[in-house]
């Protein structure tokens, strides 16, 4: 039979200092948007949300009318 060997190492878990250092390092690599781009894209998201909400509202209203007529309302 073959001998199995296990290697034991001292437990050295991740340290909070290294964790936050890694986060800081990654955030420095990010290409941040300009204030103007953020404002523009926020406006686009708000407009698209209103359009999607209105479309879903009209669909819901239509289904409500169909169901209410089907049930004799």
N, C-alpha and C positions, 0 to 999 in steps of 0.2 A: 504494500500500500504506500501511496505517496503521502509524505508529511505535509500538513497544511500549516502555514505560518500566518500569524496575524500580526499586523504592525499596529502598535498603539501610539498615539500621539497625544501630546498635552492638549487639553481642551482650550482652544483659543477662539472664542466666539467673536462675532463682529462687534467692533466698538462703536459707540454713538458718534465719537469724534470723526472716525473714518467715514461713517455713513453720511453725516452731514457734509463732510468735505467732498465726498463723491457727488452729492446732490449739487453743491455749489459749482463744482467743475463741469457737470453736465449742463447746468443752466447758463454757464458762460459760453457754451458752444451753440446755444439756440440763436437762430436768426429771428430777432423780434420785429414785429410790424411797427410801422410808424403810426403816430397818433391819427393821422389822416386816414390811413388804411383801416385802422381799427374802427373809426367812426363810420366809414363807408360800409364796411362789412357788417357792423352792428345794424345799420339802417336796412341793409339787404335782408338780414335775418328777421328783423321786426316786420318788414313788409311781407315777406314770404309766409311768416307765421299768421299774419292777419288774413292773407289770401287763403291759406290752407284752412284756417278756422272758419272763414265764411263759406268755403266750398263744403266742408263737412257739415256745417249748420244747415245749408240748403238741402243736402242729401238727407240729413236727419229729418228735416221738415217734410220732405217728400215722402219718406218712409212712414212718418207719423200719419200723414193724410191717407196714404194707401191702407195702412192697418186700421185706421179708424173707420174708413169706408167699408173695409172687408168685414169688420165686426158690427156694422150697422149703426155707426155713430154719427 
